[in-house]
């Protein structure tokens, strides 16, 4: 298959992410599947909040239901965002596809190796996230089995129906329905995370390619250097436009998920404190690992993009710029000045997403958890 004929959903760097989104018709197609996936979740999410408000169950199940309600809300927000901004996401992916093919067609073996390395890393992260998502789905369904009371995987309020009545089949029916819905939710939540991580990894790849080009200036003839630097500036503009487009698509969702992540992790820490059995403790830990790992990967790659973009200026300075003519030095200086402001994935359009921000959030979560533990104790 020629590179020019490569379908967008078959881009190796995305793994199975875009295929899953196409199957559920979030991207590239528009059919009934997206409504089958989202409508039940919207209904259940509304009943979850009503159930929490009216709940008379034990505190551990209320805490767990709060976690699930927030997770469902986050999942629904992702799905709605994809549906509303479908054309914007598709245009962005098409732009990324053109950059990807351009790198694959490079005659530089080092650039090809960078592309393959990034593709392997993206596919590996996607598979790990899907595996953790599947484990979490299993935890959703099995957690009630180890409880001391009869409860459903997800708390929900059903007026005029007593789903926990032993003489009726309602409990078994709703248990099966919710068990089926768990993997559907996973297909809404995990692929979006994988897609955002892939976007960021590709931006990192472009930074590394630009660094390589700048460090290779000394291998060029004197009359080729100025043109190559101009090409690097144009490539830097492409990179900046890519990151700006990423922020335009995702920055407000990053803010929502920043708040949701803090709430869910705090709730899970408290659930760990009040878990009644070893099995429940293990499942809560699995929840925490999935949520924490999913967020840490995103913050880590965003942090890496921040520093890799700053390293562009360092790579330019490390070239043999003292051997260039005055006009070429001025052009290179212009590129270095543009690189002094690192590229960043923004949260809420304001705060750069990096490990320092994640550390601040974890400190706040632990402080709140300590307060809840003292109040509960």
N, C-alpha and C positions, 0 to 999 in steps of 0.2 A: 504494500500500500504506500503510495506516495505521500510525503508529508503534507502537501497542499490539499490533499483530499481527506486528511484526518478529521474525523468528526469530533466536535467539541466534547461530547460525553465520553469519548474514547481517549482523551488525553491521559497518558500514563501517570502523570504527576498527581492526578486526583484520585487514582485508584478506582474504587467502586462508588465514591461519593456522588458524583454527578449522575451515575446510572440509577442510584436509589432515588435521587431527587426527581429524575425524569419519570421513574416508575410511579411515584406518588403524585406526579404532575405538578410539582412545585416549580420546576423550571423546564423550558423547552417544549412542553406540551400543556394543553389545558383540557382536562376532562373530569369525570366524576370522582376519580380516586382522591383528589385533595379534599373534597367535601366529606367523603366517607371517613377519611383520616381525621379531619379537624372537628367536624360537627359533634361527634360523641364526646370528644375531649372538652369542648366548650361547655356542653351540657353538664358533664360530670364535674368540671371545675366550679361551676356555679353552685351545684349541690354540695360540693366539698366545703365551701365557705359557710353555707347555711348550716351544714352538719357541725362544723367547728363551733359556730355561734350557739347552737342548741344542744351541744353534746353534754351528756351526763356520764361519759365513759371515764375510765381511769386516766390519770395524767399522762402516762407514757404513750397511750394511744392518741390522745389529743395532740401531744407534741409531734408524734409521727405524722398525724394527719396534716398538721401545719406544714411540715416539711414537704409532703407530697403535694399539697395545694400550691405551694410556691413553685415547686418543680413543674407542675402542670401549667401554671401560669406562664412560666418562662418558656416552656415548650410551645404553647399556643402563640405567644408573642413572636417567636421565631417563625412559625408557620405563616402567621398573618403578614409579617414583614416580607417574607419571600413572595407571597401572593400579590401584595400591594406594589412592591418594587421589582416585580418579575422582569420587566423589560430592562431596567437598569442593571440588574445582576447579569442578565444574559449579554448585554453590551459589554459589561466589564469582563466577563469570561471570554468573550470573543477577542477583546483587546489583549488579554493575557495569553490567549492562544497564539496570536500573531507574534508576540514577543518570544513565546516558547519555541515556535517553529524557527524563528530567526536564530535562536541560540543553537538549536539542533543542526541547522545548516552551516554552522560555523566550521571553518577549516582548522581552527585551533584545537588540538587534542585536549588541552587543559580545560578549556571551556566546556567541551563535551563531557569530560569527567566530572566537572562541577554539576552539570545538568543531571547526569546519572546519579550522582551522590544525593542531590536534593530530591530527585524522584523516589529513590529508595527510602529516604528518611520520611517523606510525606506519606508514602504507602504504608510504612511500618507504623507510624503514629495513627493513621486511620484504622488500621487493623486492631491495634491495641485498644483504641477508644471504643470500637464496635464490640470487642470482646468484653470490656468492662461494662458496656451498656447492657449486653446480654446477661452478665452476672447480676447486674442490678435488677433487671426484669425478673430474674429467678428469685431474687431477694424479696421483691414486692409481693410475689405470689406465695412464697413459703413463710414469710414472717408471721402471718396470723396463725399458722398451724402450730407454732411453738408458744403461742400466747395462752394466758390462763382464762381468757374470755373469748366468746365467739364474735369475731369481727371480720369484715371484708378487707381485701388488700388495700382498697382506697375507701376512706370514709365518704359516705354520700347520704344526703337526706332525701327520702322518698315519701312524700305525703300519702297518708292512708295505707301505706304498706309497711308491715313489720318484717323486714328482711331477715331478722334474727330468730323468728319464731320457729321452733323445732318441728311443729306439725305441718309446715308449709315448705314447698320446694324453692321459695324465693331466694333463700341464701345460696343454695347450690347454683341456681341459674345466674345470679349476679356475680358469683365467684368465677364461674366459667367465662362470662362476658368480660370481666375485668382482667382475667388472665390472658385472654386473646388480645385485649387492647394494649397490654404492656409492651409487646414488641413493636406495635404500630407507633407508640409514643417514642420508642427508642429510635425508630427510623425518621422521626421528626427532629429529635434533639441532637443525636450524635452526628449525622451527616453535616448539619450546619456548622458544628464546631470544627469538624474536619475540613470543611471548605474554607473557613476563616484562617485556620492554621496553614493551609496550603497557600492561600493568598500571601500570607506573611512570609512563608518560606521562599516563595518565588521572588518577593521583593529583596530578601536577603541574598538570594542567588544573583540578582541583578547588581547588588552592591559588590559582591565578590568578583563578578565579571568585570565591573568597572575598575576595581582595584587592580586586577590582573592586567588590564590594558594599560593602566598608568605605570605599573612597575615594569612593563615591557617596552616602554618608550626608548630605552637605551639600545634596544636591538634594531631600531629603525634607522633608516638613513636620515640625514639632516633635513632634506627637503620634504620628508614624509611626516616629520614630528608635528608640525603645526596643524596639518590636516587631521592627524589622529587625535590631537587634543580637542579640536573643534568637534570631532565625532564623539569624543567622551562627554563633552558638554551637552550635546544633543541627547546622548543616552541618559545623562543625569536628569535632563528635563523629562524624559520618558518615565524614569524611575520616580521622580517627584510627582508627576501626574498620576501614576499608578497608586502611590500611597495616599494622595489626596482623594482619589476616587474611592479607595477602601474606607477612608474616614467618613466620606459623605454617605456611604451605604450603611456603615456599622456603628458609628460613634455613639449614637443615642441608645442603641441596643446594648453596647458595652456598658453604659451607665446602668441600665436596668439590671443586667446580669451581675454587675459589681455589687449592687444592693442585694440581689437575690442570693448570690454566693455567700455573702456575709450572713444573711438571715438563715440560710439552710445549714451552713456549717455550725453556727451557734446552736441551732435546734438539735442537730445531730450530736454535738458534744453533750448537750443536756440529756438527750435520749440514752446515750451511753451510760450516763450516771444513774439513770433510773431503770435500766433494762432489768427484767425479772429473771431471765434465764441465760445460760451460756450461748444458746443458739441465737437468741435475740441480740446479744452483744456482738456476736460474729457478723450478723447481718447488718447491724448498724455500722460497724467498722467498714464493711464492704461498701455501704452507701458513702461513707466519708472518703474512702479511697477513690471512688469513682468521681465524686464531685470535686475533690481536691486535685486529683491528677488532671482532670479535664481542664480546670482553670489554670493550674500551674504551667501546663504545656503552652497554653495561649499566652500567658504572661511572660514565659521564658523566651518564646520566639519573638514576641514584641520587644522585649529587652535586647535580644540579639540584633534585631533590625536597627534599633537605636544606635548601638555601638558600631555595627558594621557600616552604617551610613557615615558615621564620624570618621571611620578609618579610611574613607575615600580621600579625605584631605591629607591624612598621613601618608597614604600611598603616593599621592601626587608630590608631596614634599620629598619623599625618599627617592624619587627619580633623579636622573642626572640633569636637573634643571639648570645648573650652573654652566653647562655646555651649550645651552640653547641661545639663540639670538634674542635680542631685547623684546621684539614683538611676541615671540613664542613664550618668553617668560611672563609677559603681561597677561597673555591668554591663560596660561597655567595658573597664574595668581588669581585670576577671576574665578576659575573652577574651584580653587582652594577656598576662596571667600564664600562661595555658594555652599560649600560643604561644611562650613563652620556651624551651621544650624542643622543638627541631626534630624533625620526623619523619624517620626514617632506615630504609633497607633494611639489615637486619642480616646479618652473616656469622657463622654458628654461634650466632646468638642473642645475640651479645656485641658484636662490632665493627661500627661503621657502615661501609657500603660507600660509598666516595667516592674522589675522585682522589688524595687524600693516601695512602690505603691502597694504591691501585694503584702509586703512585710508590715506596712502600716495598717492594712486591713486586718491581718491576722492578730496584731497586737490589740486592736479594738475588739475583735471577736473574743479573744481570751479574757479581756477585762469584763466584757458583758457576761461571758460564761461564768466567771468567778462570782459576779454579783448574783446571778441566778442560782448558783449552787449554795450561796450563803442564805438566800431567801428561802429556798426549798428545804435546806437543812434545818 
